[in-house]
């Protein structure tokens, strides 16, 4: 975990904002992925929280900051900043950088060890986040493929049931008889319409 809880939450927000799975809100992503961003005592603290005590991301941030950056620590940092005095032989850039970053951890370890620890924690968090993203994508792709297979099965199964309903498995379907209505020839039509008396000539009696 990052030594600065505010910086840790900022980096975590950037990573979660880059993930846009369907039908999943950003708050749900943060609540599920947040344990993977912690390690050591911070992860133990999270797992020892009472069940159901955290119902929103805002409440999770509040508990996290109260645990690792309480208000008493803010007062002490402000007091230390106000108590810093520049010596006569010190130029402005030589003032300790800790005064400019009140949230940095002021331990007895050297600056090099702190930088290495921060780099290692950041790398571990990035690896855990990448693993979480890959698992999320794999689960979404698996669900999508299952849905597609289910839809395909329903589309193919319905016509088979309609075709086999009321028949045996080996029954052959009889070909349908095609009835074609043909028009009679023009000569035949004319013969049918003509009268039988058309060829007889009747002469007058005078």
HELIX and SHEET records of a PDB file:
HELIX    1   1 UNK A    5  UNK A   17  1                                  13    
HELIX    2   2 UNK A   26  UNK A   33  1                                   8    
HELIX    3   3 UNK A   34  UNK A   37  5                                   4    
HELIX    4   4 UNK A   41  UNK A   47  1                                   7    
HELIX    5   5 UNK A   57  UNK A   68  1                                  12    
HELIX    6   6 UNK A   71  UNK A   83  1                                  13    
HELIX    7   7 UNK A   92  UNK A   94  5                                   3    
HELIX    8   8 UNK A   97  UNK A   99  5                                   3    
HELIX    9   9 UNK A  111  UNK A  164  1                                  54    
HELIX   10  10 UNK A  186  UNK A  193  1                                   8    
HELIX   11  11 UNK A  196  UNK A  199  5                                   4    
END                                                                             
